Each structure stands twice: as C-alpha cells, then as structure tokens.
Amino acid sequence: MLSTVAEIIRDLLIFVGVIAALLIALIVVVSKLPDANPLKRLLTALCYRLGATLAAGAIAIPLEPIPGIDLAYDVAVPIALIWYWFTFFRGAYRTMSHTPSQKAVTYRQSK
C-alpha cells in the first residue's frame, strides 16, 4: 500500500516536471516570435491576466483582517477580474476570427 502511494507521488512529480519543462520551452519559443505575431500577443495577454489574478489573491491575504476593506475587496475584485478575463476572451476571439487566410502565391515569368 505504501509503495503504491509512493509510486503515484513519484509519477505525479515526474508529470509536473515534464509540464514545467514544456512550459519553459513554450515561453522561449514564443519570446522569439515577432511582436506582430497573434500567438505572441495572445500569450502575452494571457500572462498579464494570470499575473493580475495571482496578485489579486496575494493582496487578499493581508486585507482579510480589516473589516471594511475586506468587504469592498471581496466584492470589487471578482467583478474587476471577471471583466479583465472577459476582455481577454473577447480579444482572443477577435484575433482568431480575423486571422488572414493563406493567399495563393502566383509567380509571373519575367520577359
């Protein structure tokens, strides 16, 4: 029983390590893309949203003991985060739906 639990934990740690390595590789590949690339713009916006969400959670911890500010924070921040994430998904949809299609390239022979 104990060895089974140890194997599950080992497998989970391996999985987390592989996913972390893939994430780092993705970040390196995306950072090499040109600034006008839609994928780079999309992933940059996603990183900003994740950072804002993590910051909102980190700021909530020291504000918990303060009665008035705690209530205002508990109401305002989720509304702001929902709007912030909505703008991300709206922009992502616009980016994906307005991508130019691949045009057929025709070559003319020079005379």
MDAnalysis code that builds the backbone (N, CA, C; Angstrom):
import MDAnalysis as mda
import numpy as np

u = mda.Universe.empty(333, n_residues=111, atom_resindex=np.repeat(np.arange(111), 3), trajectory=True)
u.add_TopologyAttr("name", ["N", "CA", "C"] * 111)
u.add_TopologyAttr("resid", np.arange(1, 112))
u.add_TopologyAttr("resname", ["MET", "LEU", "SER", "THR", "VAL", "ALA", "GLU", "ILE", "ILE", "ARG", "ASP", "LEU", "LEU", "ILE", "PHE", "VAL", "GLY", "VAL", "ILE", "ALA", "ALA", "LEU", "LEU", "ILE", "ALA", "LEU", "ILE", "VAL", "VAL", "VAL", "SER", "LYS", "LEU", "PRO", "ASP", "ALA", "ASN", "PRO", "LEU", "LYS", "ARG", "LEU", "LEU", "THR", "ALA", "LEU", "CYS", "TYR", "ARG", "LEU", "GLY", "ALA", "THR", "LEU", "ALA", "ALA", "GLY", "ALA", "ILE", "ALA", "ILE", "PRO", "LEU", "GLU", "PRO", "ILE", "PRO", "GLY", "ILE", "ASP", "LEU", "ALA", "TYR", "ASP", "VAL", "ALA", "VAL", "PRO", "ILE", "ALA", "LEU", "ILE", "TRP", "TYR", "TRP", "PHE", "THR", "PHE", "PHE", "ARG", "GLY", "ALA", "TYR", "ARG", "THR", "MET", "SER", "HIS", "THR", "PRO", "SER", "GLN", "LYS", "ALA", "VAL", "THR", "TYR", "ARG", "GLN", "SER", "LYS"])
u.atoms.positions = np.array([
    [0.827, -1.195, 0.000],
    [0.000, 0.000, 0.000],
    [0.871, 1.260, 0.000],
    [1.883, 1.267, 0.857],
    [2.752, 2.439, 0.952],
    [3.576, 2.615, -0.323],
    [3.999, 1.500, -0.915],
    [4.778, 1.612, -2.151],
    [3.912, 2.105, -3.312],
    [2.634, 1.754, -3.295],
    [1.723, 2.240, -4.327],
    [1.555, 3.743, -4.237],
    [1.399, 4.270, -3.030],
    [1.277, 5.717, -2.827],
    [2.564, 6.415, -3.242],
    [3.710, 5.816, -2.916],
    [4.994, 6.400, -3.300],
    [5.142, 6.438, -4.822],
    [4.677, 5.400, -5.501],
    [4.749, 5.388, -6.965],
    [3.834, 6.444, -7.584],
    [2.668, 6.624, -7.011],
    [1.748, 7.647, -7.521],
    [2.352, 9.031, -7.337],
    [2.923, 9.284, -6.180],
    [3.543, 10.593, -5.927],
    [4.736, 10.792, -6.859],
    [5.530, 9.742, -7.065],
    [6.667, 9.847, -7.981],
    [6.199, 10.175, -9.397],
    [5.154, 9.477, -9.855],
    [4.621, 9.730, -11.194],
    [4.063, 11.143, -11.322],
    [3.385, 11.618, -10.290],
    [2.862, 12.990, -10.320],
    [3.987, 14.017, -10.375],
    [5.058, 13.784, -9.630],
    [6.198, 14.709, -9.664],
    [6.875, 14.697, -11.030],
    [6.979, 13.530, -11.634],
    [7.550, 13.455, -12.986],
    [6.664, 14.217, -13.965],
    [5.360, 14.040, -13.856],
    [4.421, 14.737, -14.729],
    [4.549, 16.251, -14.568],
    [4.601, 16.722, -13.331],
    [4.735, 18.160, -13.081],
    [6.050, 18.680, -13.646],
    [7.123, 17.920, -13.499],
    [8.413, 18.330, -14.050],
    [8.402, 18.426, -15.562],
    [7.778, 17.455, -16.219],
    [7.695, 17.472, -17.681],
    [6.846, 18.646, -18.154],
    [5.732, 18.888, -17.496],
    [4.868, 20.014, -17.875],
    [5.605, 21.338, -17.672],
    [6.364, 21.461, -16.575],
    [7.136, 22.687, -16.339],
    [8.183, 22.885, -17.431],
    [8.846, 21.813, -17.838],
    [9.838, 21.915, -18.909],
    [9.191, 22.316, -20.228],
    [8.012, 21.756, -20.527],
    [7.299, 22.149, -21.744],
    [6.869, 23.608, -21.696],
    [6.451, 24.066, -20.527],
    [6.065, 25.469, -20.385],
    [7.248, 26.391, -20.618],
    [8.391, 26.051, -20.077],
    [9.591, 26.865, -20.286],
    [9.980, 26.866, -21.763],
    [9.898, 25.704, -22.406],
    [10.214, 25.642, -23.836],
    [9.238, 26.492, -24.643],
    [7.961, 26.451, -24.293],
    [6.967, 27.268, -24.990],
    [7.248, 28.755, -24.806],
    [7.618, 29.146, -23.610],
    [7.925, 30.558, -23.348],
    [9.125, 30.999, -24.186],
    [10.145, 30.159, -24.281],
    [11.326, 30.508, -25.074],
    [10.966, 30.622, -26.549],
    [10.184, 29.691, -27.059],
    [9.804, 29.718, -28.473],
    [8.944, 30.946, -28.773],
    [7.984, 31.232, -27.917],
    [7.099, 32.365, -28.151],
    [7.857, 33.685, -28.030],
    [8.840, 33.756, -27.138],
    [9.596, 35.008, -26.991],
    [10.419, 35.315, -28.241],
    [10.724, 34.305, -29.035],
    [11.486, 34.516, -30.270],
    [10.605, 34.967, -31.432],
    [9.292, 34.898, -31.278],
    [8.388, 35.298, -32.356],
    [8.397, 36.813, -32.528],
    [8.054, 37.302, -33.721],
    [7.960, 38.754, -33.914],
    [6.796, 39.341, -33.099],
    [6.912, 40.622, -32.770],
    [5.909, 41.274, -31.926],
    [4.523, 41.300, -32.546],
    [4.429, 41.304, -33.861],
    [3.130, 41.377, -34.530],
    [2.441, 40.020, -34.625],
    [3.095, 38.959, -34.205],
    [2.519, 37.624, -34.289],
    [1.325, 37.504, -33.343],
    [0.170, 37.026, -33.832],
    [-1.016, 36.918, -32.970],
    [-0.830, 35.962, -31.799],
    [-0.070, 34.898, -31.991],
    [0.163, 33.955, -30.892],
    [0.948, 34.616, -29.769],
    [1.942, 35.410, -30.133],
    [2.728, 36.090, -29.111],
    [1.876, 37.112, -28.365],
    [1.046, 37.855, -29.092],
    [0.169, 38.831, -28.437],
    [-0.829, 38.142, -27.517],
    [-1.369, 37.005, -27.955],
    [-2.340, 36.263, -27.160],
    [-1.710, 35.716, -25.884],
    [-0.532, 35.119, -25.997],
    [0.121, 34.563, -24.814],
    [0.636, 35.653, -23.876],
    [1.016, 36.792, -24.414],
    [1.402, 37.916, -23.558],
    [0.210, 38.411, -22.760],
    [-0.936, 38.548, -23.418],
    [-2.148, 38.960, -22.704],
    [-2.557, 37.929, -21.664],
    [-2.388, 36.644, -21.976],
    [-2.704, 35.593, -21.007],
    [-1.802, 35.687, -19.784],
    [-0.526, 35.945, -19.997],
    [0.405, 36.094, -18.862],
    [0.028, 37.290, -18.001],
    [-0.370, 38.399, -18.616],
    [-0.815, 39.556, -17.838],
    [-2.037, 39.207, -16.994],
    [-2.988, 38.475, -17.571],
    [-4.202, 38.112, -16.829],
    [-3.875, 37.173, -15.671],
    [-3.005, 36.199, -15.917],
    [-2.621, 35.291, -14.840],
    [-1.894, 36.028, -13.725],
    [-1.026, 36.960, -14.092],
    [-0.317, 37.751, -13.084],
    [-1.263, 38.614, -12.267],
    [-2.243, 39.216, -12.931],
    [-3.216, 40.045, -12.211],
    [-4.068, 39.200, -11.274],
    [-4.425, 38.004, -11.702],
    [-5.226, 37.121, -10.853],
    [-4.420, 36.670, -9.639],
    [-3.163, 36.308, -9.850],
    [-2.308, 35.917, -8.730],
    [-2.065, 37.089, -7.775],
    [-1.876, 38.272, -8.322],
    [-1.667, 39.448, -7.472],
    [-2.916, 39.755, -6.654],
    [-4.093, 39.597, -7.249],
    [-5.332, 39.836, -6.513],
    [-5.464, 38.857, -5.359],
    [-5.074, 37.620, -5.574],
    [-5.113, 36.635, -4.496],
    [-4.084, 36.921, -3.420],
    [-2.911, 37.379, -3.814],
    [-1.862, 37.683, -2.835],
    [-2.207, 38.914, -2.005],
    [-2.853, 39.883, -2.607],
    [-3.238, 41.093, -1.872],
    [-4.391, 40.801, -0.924],
    [-5.204, 39.811, -1.248],
    [-6.363, 39.487, -0.407],
    [-5.947, 38.977, 0.967],
    [-4.822, 38.311, 1.052],
    [-4.405, 37.717, 2.333],
    [-4.178, 38.768, 3.414],
    [-3.403, 39.827, 3.184],
    [-3.235, 40.806, 4.269],
    [-4.468, 41.684, 4.501],
    [-5.400, 41.730, 3.548],
    [-6.593, 42.566, 3.724],
    [-7.715, 41.852, 4.479],
    [-7.591, 40.552, 4.709],
    [-8.641, 39.790, 5.384],
    [-8.993, 40.337, 6.776],
    [-8.041, 40.724, 7.602],
    [-8.409, 41.157, 8.962],
    [-9.080, 42.532, 9.029],
    [-9.007, 43.341, 8.001],
    [-9.564, 44.694, 8.037],
    [-11.029, 44.617, 7.608],
    [-11.988, 44.905, 8.516],
    [-13.406, 44.645, 8.239],
    [-13.977, 45.384, 7.022],
    [-13.857, 46.680, 6.925],
    [-14.483, 47.425, 5.831],
    [-13.823, 47.190, 4.494],
    [-12.510, 47.184, 4.498],
    [-11.766, 46.997, 3.251],
    [-11.951, 45.571, 2.741],
    [-12.051, 44.626, 3.660],
    [-12.238, 43.231, 3.273],
    [-13.518, 43.053, 2.473],
    [-14.587, 43.635, 2.921],
    [-15.870, 43.511, 2.225],
    [-15.815, 44.163, 0.845],
    [-15.258, 45.368, 0.787],
    [-15.153, 46.063, -0.500],
    [-14.264, 45.274, -1.473],
    [-13.179, 44.717, -0.950],
    [-12.263, 43.942, -1.790],
    [-12.940, 42.675, -2.295],
    [-13.701, 42.008, -1.408],
    [-14.381, 40.768, -1.791],
    [-15.462, 40.996, -2.841],
    [-15.978, 42.194, -2.938],
    [-16.999, 42.495, -3.937],
    [-16.367, 43.046, -5.222],
    [-15.441, 43.980, -5.083],
    [-14.910, 44.696, -6.248],
    [-13.926, 43.865, -7.077],
    [-13.054, 43.144, -6.424],
    [-12.008, 42.433, -7.162],
    [-12.571, 41.316, -8.052],
    [-13.500, 40.497, -7.587],
    [-14.046, 39.496, -8.524],
    [-14.733, 40.127, -9.735],
    [-15.424, 41.226, -9.525],
    [-16.062, 41.911, -10.658],
    [-15.003, 42.421, -11.636],
    [-13.936, 43.008, -11.098],
    [-12.864, 43.515, -11.952],
    [-12.152, 42.377, -12.681],
    [-11.920, 41.261, -11.995],
    [-11.255, 40.132, -12.644],
    [-12.134, 39.494, -13.713],
    [-13.420, 39.412, -13.457],
    [-14.330, 38.870, -14.480],
    [-14.299, 39.747, -15.720],
    [-14.334, 41.059, -15.530],
    [-14.258, 41.969, -16.678],
    [-12.914, 41.831, -17.390],
    [-11.824, 41.737, -16.628],
    [-10.483, 41.636, -17.197],
    [-10.346, 40.353, -18.019],
    [-10.841, 39.237, -17.490],
    [-10.785, 37.983, -18.226],
    [-11.745, 37.992, -19.409],
    [-12.884, 38.647, -19.269],
    [-13.811, 38.767, -20.406],
    [-13.152, 39.489, -21.566],
    [-12.419, 40.567, -21.265],
    [-11.741, 41.291, -22.338],
    [-10.672, 40.423, -22.998],
    [-10.052, 39.532, -22.238],
    [-9.074, 38.611, -22.819],
    [-9.752, 37.674, -23.819],
    [-10.851, 37.041, -23.387],
    [-11.520, 36.095, -24.270],
    [-12.154, 36.796, -25.471],
    [-12.642, 38.002, -25.284],
    [-13.179, 38.771, -26.403],
    [-12.074, 39.085, -27.405],
    [-10.925, 39.532, -26.902],
    [-9.797, 39.826, -27.784],
    [-9.245, 38.576, -28.455],
    [-9.222, 37.462, -27.720],
    [-8.744, 36.210, -28.308],
    [-9.676, 35.753, -29.420],
    [-10.971, 35.890, -29.209],
    [-11.936, 35.514, -30.247],
    [-11.763, 36.388, -31.476],
    [-11.577, 37.681, -31.261],
    [-11.387, 38.588, -32.401],
    [-10.098, 38.259, -33.145],
    [-9.055, 37.942, -32.398],
    [-7.782, 37.609, -33.032],
    [-7.903, 36.340, -33.859],
    [-8.571, 35.346, -33.316],
    [-8.685, 34.077, -34.029],
    [-9.661, 34.165, -35.207],
    [-10.689, 34.991, -35.103],
    [-11.657, 35.061, -36.194],
    [-11.220, 36.003, -37.308],
    [-10.273, 36.881, -37.047],
    [-9.832, 37.837, -38.062],
    [-8.453, 37.525, -38.610],
    [-7.982, 36.315, -38.418],
    [-6.676, 35.985, -38.966],
    [-6.778, 35.888, -40.481],
    [-5.831, 36.475, -41.171],
    [-5.894, 36.428, -42.636],
    [-5.667, 35.006, -43.137],
    [-6.413, 34.628, -44.133],
    [-6.242, 33.291, -44.707],
    [-4.996, 33.283, -45.586],
    [-4.503, 32.114, -45.807],
    [-3.316, 31.985, -46.650],
    [-3.699, 32.270, -48.106],
    [-3.097, 33.247, -48.677],
    [-3.354, 33.608, -50.073],
    [-2.485, 32.735, -50.978],
    [-3.036, 32.382, -52.090],
    [-2.261, 31.613, -53.060],
    [-1.239, 32.541, -53.707],
    [-0.031, 32.080, -53.746],
    [1.048, 32.879, -54.328],
    [1.192, 32.489, -55.788],
    [1.120, 33.480, -56.649],
    [1.309, 33.232, -58.068],
    [2.573, 33.942, -58.520],
    [3.306, 33.265, -59.339],
    [4.563, 33.827, -59.836],
    [4.408, 34.137, -61.321],
    [4.889, 35.315, -61.695],
    [4.866, 35.694, -63.111],
    [6.260, 35.479, -63.691],
    [6.259, 35.045, -64.912],
    [7.543, 34.862, -65.560],
    [7.994, 36.205, -66.114],
    [9.258, 36.485, -65.895],
    [9.784, 37.737, -66.432],
    [10.121, 37.569, -67.917],
    [9.935, 38.631, -68.665],
    [10.165, 38.580, -70.120],
    [11.557, 38.881, -70.480],
])
